[in-house]
Structures are given as structure tokens and as C-alpha cells.
Amino acid sequence: MLGKRCSLCGGKLDHESICIECGLDNSKSDKNYRVSQSGCDKKPLTHVHEDETVRKKNGTGKKEKERKAKKEKKKIATVAVIASIIFSILSASGDLFGDLFGDVFYQIEKLFTSEDSSDYEKTEPVDPYEYVETELPEEGEAAEYTLEPGEYVVGVHIPAGDYTADTEDEFDTVRVEDYENHIYLYEYDGKGEHSYMDDLRLYPGAHVIIDAENPVRLSTENAQLSDMYGIENPLTEEVRLDKTSTAGEDFKEGVYDLERVRGTGFLKLIIYEDGGEDYELRNLHFAENDQDGYRYLVLPENAELVFEDAEDLELVLTPSAQIENTEYLSYYLY
């Protein structure tokens, strides 16, 4: 939950106080853990643990699998981000580099989907819908939506449904974060047979993040239009950003669409928890023939927007038309 970090690695915690980075159970008191010490220090690296408590607790096996699944997805997501950056550089040198790098990336991805790298060829890809307990209704309306780079809430901006995504570039990415149904996707056509771009199951409340240079088209045959919700944005004023701007001080906190007027550079976004510690950190790049805007940027109180490596960069915030609610910090809770 927002405001708490893992006592071991500083990672984010899920709703059961389990770190999604290292899997540590932070619900136990500190006396149960020794930092930089272990009872295994004098044992071989290949020894095996038997945890009696874990074996006896009902349902723990499922939680362990779930934590593994989250860790595997984050590994893939990290590799994918690095790969897409390198690919964008190499592709400028010709198709030969693109084809060669695509094959190398596929092998790297297979390596990171296995707990044991020496046995990756025998490991099946993680099923992102393994822990979903409800099915989306088969009946619904046919619908199609074109989404520009930014973030969207299912049920507010697009209805729930089973979607197929079409992109202009094989590395234009669709991410899905659905904490309620334990769905975490990082999808792009360049993943080939391992991509879920034709099987995006979007439930109400899920966040869909479009990380692409081009708009992405989502289509469905069972849109749940009757389940739409949301409210009209109470904000009406446009905001021109300075090199450093703070929500609640330089402009009103709320939900905005971000537009580039001119110039190039990076915009660093820092979201702070109630205690003042930085919680969420993002970097957005703006340039001609690249990203010109970002939809649905949620800026709670004390959120900072900072220009970096900027050349005559001018950005404008315009209130988004439809929003989920005015509990802005809750957007980052999970």
C-alpha cells in the first residue's frame, strides 16, 4: 500500500504487505529478519530450505506462485524497456541490426522468464490470467477506440471487455495494471508468439498505459457500455509549466492532459506519499516527430514536475474531460 516500502530492498508492497520486487513478507516484525546476516552463511550455496510454517499454512502455495509471477513479469518488463531503447538506436542503422537485435532480445526474454537460467528452454511462459477468478461477460457491444500515449481507466475512458490491440510499430507498448484481478501485462507485437496483444482482458478499474510514439487502436466485440462510470473534471484552468512546478502550490492538484508546445527534453514526475517520501518516479520524453503529449496525468498534492535536458521546452497542462474521482493519491494505491 502507498506509504510503505520493503524494509529489505525498498520496493513497493502489495495489499498483503508482500514486496513485489523481492517477495519479502513485510507484515512480520523486524525481529524476524536480520539484515546482511543469515543462518545459511556457512552452508553451501546449493542447499535447500524447508519452511515448516509455509507448508502448514492454507493457501500459502498460491501466494508464493503469485509472488513469483509478479517477479517474473517485472523482469520481462525491465528487459523490454531496455531492449526497446537500444532497438530504437540500432534500427536507425538499418534492417540488419533490427533483425539481429530482435533475435537476441527474444533469447534474453526467454532467459528471464525462467527461475533457473540454465533450464529456460523447458520453462513455459507465465499465464498472466492464472489468478483471475471472474470472467468478463461474453455478450456486449462491438466497439473500437484509438488511444494516444498516456493512461486510461477501464470503465471511465473505455468499457470493460476482451480487446485486441493494433499498433503501427512493433515496439509500441500496451501495459495493463489490474491489482484487483492480479493482471500485469507489458505487451508489444515484437514479442511474437508470446504477446497477448490479441488477448487483452480489461476489467473495470484496471489501468491501461499506452507507451508508444503512435496512437494504439483497441477493438472489442463485448464492450460493457452499461458499466461505465466516472465524473466530469472539476478543474477548468490551463497551466503552463515552469522548469519546476509543484501541484498544490504552483497549480491545482488534479488530472490533466499534457501537451508539448515547442522544444525538446525530459519531464520528470515525482509523486510523494503522505509522509513526504518520494513514491512514484517517471520520466517522459518530448520531441518533434516523437511524443507530443500524454493523456490522463494524475497529479496529487505535492507532485513535482521537473524539466531535464530541456531545450526551449514548453509544456501545457489541460484538465482531462472525464476522470475517475477526486481522490488523486488513490490512483497510485494498490
matplotlib code that plots the C-alpha trace (Angstrom):
import matplotlib.pyplot as plt

x = [0.0, 1.1, 3.4, 5.1, 8.2, 10.0, 12.4, 14.9, 15.1, 12.9, 10.4, 6.7, 4.4, 1.2, -2.1, -0.8, 2.5, 4.4, 7.2, 6.6, 10.4, 12.0, 9.0, 9.7, 6.8, 6.8, 3.9, 6.2, 8.1, 11.8, 12.9, 12.1, 14.8, 18.5, 19.9, 23.1, 23.1, 21.8, 21.7, 22.9, 26.2, 28.3, 26.3, 26.8, 25.1, 23.2, 21.5, 17.6, 15.3, 12.3, 9.9, 7.6, 5.4, 4.9, 4.0, 1.3, -0.5, -3.6, -3.3, 0.3, 1.3, -0.9, 0.6, 4.1, 3.2, 1.6, 4.7, 6.8, 4.5, 4.8, 8.6, 8.8, 6.7, 8.8, 11.9, 10.4, 9.2, 12.6, 14.3, 11.6, 12.2, 16.0, 15.5, 13.1, 15.6, 18.5, 16.4, 15.4, 19.1, 20.1, 17.2, 18.4, 21.4, 19.3, 17.1, 20.1, 20.6, 16.9, 16.6, 19.7, 18.7, 15.2, 16.6, 18.9, 16.1, 13.9, 16.6, 17.1, 13.4, 13.3, 16.2, 14.4, 11.1, 12.9, 13.7, 16.7, 18.5, 20.2, 16.8, 15.0, 14.1, 12.0, 10.0, 6.6, 5.7, 3.8, 0.0, -1.0, -4.6, -3.7, -5.2, -8.3, -11.4, -14.2, -14.9, -15.9, -19.4, -19.5, -22.4, -21.7, -21.3, -18.7, -16.5, -13.2, -11.0, -7.9, -5.7, -2.9, 0.1, -1.0, -3.1, -6.6, -9.0, -11.2, -14.8, -14.0, -12.4, -13.0, -15.5, -14.5, -14.2, -11.9, -9.7, -7.3, -4.6, -3.2, -0.1, 1.9, 5.3, 6.2, 7.6, 4.6, 3.6, 0.4, 0.6, -2.2, -2.1, -5.1, -4.4, -7.9, -7.6, -3.8, -3.2, 0.1, 0.8, 3.7, 2.8, 4.0, 3.9, 7.7, 7.2, 5.9, 4.1, 4.5, 2.5, -1.0, -1.9, -4.8, -6.0, -6.2, -8.8, -9.7, -11.8, -13.4, -10.8, -7.8, -5.2, -4.1, -0.9, 0.0, 3.8, 4.2, 5.1, 1.8, -1.8, -2.9, -6.2, -8.1, -11.1, -13.6, -16.8, -18.1, -17.8, -19.6, -21.0, -23.6, -20.9, -19.2, -18.6, -16.6, -17.2, -16.7, -13.4, -13.9, -10.8, -11.1, -7.9, -4.9, -1.5, 1.9, 4.7, 7.9, 11.1, 10.0, 6.3, 4.5, 0.9, -1.0, 1.5, 2.0, -1.2, -4.2, -3.8, -5.9, -6.0, -4.5, -3.7, -0.1, 0.8, 4.1, 4.0, 7.6, 11.2, 12.6, 13.6, 12.5, 9.9, 10.5, 7.4, 7.7, 4.7, 5.1, 3.4, 1.7, 4.9, 6.9, 9.0, 9.0, 6.9, 6.5, 9.0, 8.5, 10.4, 8.6, 10.5, 9.1, 10.4, 9.4, 8.3, 8.2, 5.9, 3.9, 1.6, 0.4, -3.2, -4.6, -1.7, -2.9, -1.1, -1.9, -0.8, 3.0, 3.6, 6.6, 7.2, 10.8, 12.4, 15.6, 17.9, 15.4, 15.9, 13.2, 10.8, 7.3, 4.6, 0.9, -1.5, -5.1, -7.7, -8.8, -12.5, -13.6, -11.9, -12.4, -12.7, -11.1, -9.1, -6.0, -3.5, -5.6, -4.8, -1.4, -2.6, -2.5]
y = [0.0, 3.5, 5.0, 1.7, 0.3, -3.0, -3.0, -5.1, -3.7, -0.5, -2.0, -1.5, -3.6, -5.3, -5.4, -8.1, -6.3, -8.6, -6.9, -7.2, -6.7, -9.3, -11.2, -10.3, -10.5, -7.1, -7.9, -9.6, -7.6, -6.6, -9.1, -11.9, -10.6, -10.0, -7.5, -8.7, -11.8, -15.3, -18.7, -20.0, -18.1, -21.2, -23.6, -24.4, -22.1, -25.1, -26.2, -26.3, -24.7, -26.4, -23.9, -25.8, -22.7, -22.1, -25.8, -25.7, -22.5, -22.9, -21.2, -20.1, -22.1, -19.9, -16.7, -17.9, -18.7, -15.3, -13.5, -15.5, -14.5, -10.8, -11.0, -12.7, -10.1, -7.3, -9.0, -9.2, -5.6, -4.3, -6.2, -5.0, -1.3, -1.6, -3.5, -1.0, 1.8, 0.0, -1.1, 2.5, 3.4, 0.4, 0.4, 3.7, 1.9, -0.5, -3.5, -5.9, -4.5, -4.7, -8.3, -9.3, -7.5, -8.9, -12.4, -11.5, -9.9, -13.0, -15.2, -12.7, -12.7, -16.5, -16.4, -14.0, -16.0, -18.9, -19.1, -21.2, -19.7, -22.9, -24.5, -21.7, -23.7, -26.0, -23.2, -22.3, -18.5, -17.3, -17.2, -13.5, -14.6, -17.5, -15.9, -14.3, -15.6, -13.9, -14.0, -11.0, -11.3, -12.8, -10.5, -6.9, -4.2, -4.1, -1.0, 0.5, 3.1, 4.9, 5.7, 8.3, 7.9, 8.2, 6.4, 5.2, 3.8, 0.9, 1.9, 5.6, 6.0, 2.7, 0.0, -3.4, -6.2, -8.6, -6.5, -6.8, -4.1, -2.9, -0.8, 1.0, -0.1, -3.5, -1.9, 0.4, -0.9, -1.6, -2.1, -3.3, -3.0, -4.6, -5.1, -6.4, -9.3, -9.7, -8.9, -7.3, -7.1, -5.5, -6.3, -5.3, -7.0, -7.6, -10.3, -12.6, -15.7, -14.7, -11.5, -11.0, -8.1, -10.1, -11.2, -8.2, -8.8, -5.4, -5.4, -2.3, -0.2, -1.5, 1.0, 0.8, 2.6, 3.4, 3.8, 4.5, 7.1, 6.4, 6.0, 2.4, 1.0, -1.2, -3.2, -5.5, -7.4, -7.4, -3.8, -3.4, 0.0, -0.2, -0.4, 2.9, 5.3, 8.4, 12.1, 15.4, 17.0, 19.9, 21.7, 24.2, 26.2, 25.6, 25.5, 26.4, 24.6, 26.2, 24.3, 23.1, 23.0, 21.6, 20.5, 22.3, 25.2, 26.4, 24.9, 22.9, 19.2, 17.1, 15.2, 16.8, 16.1, 17.2, 18.8, 19.9, 23.4, 23.5, 22.4, 19.1, 17.4, 15.2, 15.8, 14.0, 13.3, 12.6, 11.5, 11.8, 9.7, 11.3, 11.1, 13.1, 10.3, 10.0, 7.1, 7.1, 8.4, 8.7, 10.3, 11.4, 12.5, 15.1, 16.0, 16.7, 13.5, 11.8, 12.1, 15.3, 14.7, 12.4, 11.7, 11.5, 12.5, 12.3, 14.9, 14.7, 17.3, 17.9, 16.0, 17.6, 18.2, 18.9, 19.7, 17.9, 18.3, 20.7, 22.9, 25.6, 23.1, 24.4, 22.2, 22.9, 21.1, 21.0, 19.4, 16.0, 15.9, 12.7, 11.4, 8.5, 10.6, 13.4, 11.1, 11.7, 10.0, 6.8, 6.4, 5.2, 2.8, -0.9]
z = [0.0, -0.7, 2.0, 2.9, 1.3, 1.7, 4.7, 2.7, -0.8, -0.7, -3.2, -3.3, -1.2, -2.4, -0.4, 1.8, 2.6, 0.3, -1.7, -5.4, -6.0, -3.7, -2.2, 1.4, 3.8, 5.5, 7.7, 10.1, 12.7, 12.1, 14.7, 12.3, 9.8, 10.1, 7.5, 5.9, 8.1, 7.5, 9.1, 5.7, 5.7, 6.4, 4.2, 0.5, -2.0, -3.4, -0.1, 0.1, 2.7, 4.2, 5.8, 8.1, 8.7, 5.0, 4.4, 7.1, 6.2, 4.0, 0.6, 1.0, -2.1, -4.2, -2.7, -3.4, -7.0, -7.3, -6.0, -8.4, -11.3, -10.3, -10.1, -13.5, -15.1, -13.7, -15.0, -18.5, -18.3, -17.3, -20.2, -22.6, -21.6, -22.1, -25.3, -26.9, -26.1, -27.7, -30.6, -31.4, -31.7, -33.7, -36.1, -37.4, -38.8, -41.0, -41.0, -40.5, -37.0, -36.3, -37.3, -35.4, -32.3, -32.4, -32.3, -29.5, -27.5, -27.9, -26.4, -23.5, -22.8, -22.7, -20.2, -17.8, -17.8, -16.1, -12.4, -13.4, -16.4, -17.3, -17.8, -19.6, -22.7, -20.6, -18.9, -20.1, -20.2, -17.2, -17.7, -16.9, -16.2, -13.8, -10.8, -12.4, -10.6, -12.7, -16.4, -18.5, -20.0, -23.5, -24.5, -25.2, -27.9, -30.7, -30.2, -31.3, -29.5, -30.6, -27.6, -27.7, -25.4, -21.8, -19.2, -19.2, -16.6, -17.7, -17.1, -17.3, -20.7, -22.3, -21.3, -19.9, -22.5, -24.3, -26.6, -29.5, -29.9, -33.2, -33.3, -36.0, -34.7, -33.3, -30.1, -29.4, -25.9, -24.1, -20.3, -18.1, -14.3, -12.6, -8.9, -8.2, -10.6, -10.4, -14.0, -15.0, -18.8, -20.8, -24.4, -27.9, -31.2, -31.2, -28.6, -31.3, -30.2, -26.5, -27.0, -25.6, -27.8, -29.2, -25.8, -23.5, -20.8, -19.4, -16.2, -14.6, -12.7, -14.5, -15.7, -19.4, -20.2, -23.8, -24.2, -27.9, -30.4, -32.3, -31.2, -30.5, -31.7, -29.3, -30.6, -28.8, -29.5, -25.9, -24.6, -21.3, -22.1, -19.3, -16.7, -17.5, -14.6, -13.8, -13.2, -15.0, -14.2, -11.7, -13.0, -15.8, -15.9, -18.2, -16.7, -18.4, -16.6, -15.4, -15.1, -11.7, -10.7, -7.7, -7.5, -4.8, -4.9, -8.4, -9.8, -8.5, -7.9, -10.2, -13.5, -16.7, -20.3, -21.1, -24.4, -25.9, -27.4, -28.6, -27.7, -26.6, -23.4, -20.5, -17.9, -14.5, -12.5, -8.7, -6.7, -2.9, -0.2, 2.8, 4.9, 2.3, 0.8, -3.0, -4.1, -7.9, -10.4, -14.1, -17.0, -20.1, -23.3, -25.6, -29.1, -32.6, -34.5, -31.2, -28.2, -28.2, -25.3, -22.5, -21.6, -18.1, -15.9, -12.3, -10.1, -6.4, -3.9, -3.7, -7.0, -8.7, -12.4, -13.3, -16.7, -17.5, -20.5, -22.0, -25.0, -25.2, -23.9, -23.3, -21.8, -21.1, -18.7, -19.8, -17.4, -18.6, -19.6, -17.7, -14.5, -12.1, -8.9, -7.0, -4.6, -6.7, -4.5, -4.5, -8.2, -7.1, -4.4, -4.9]

ax = plt.figure().add_subplot(projection="3d")
ax.plot(x, y, z, "-o")
ax.set_aspect("equal")
plt.show()
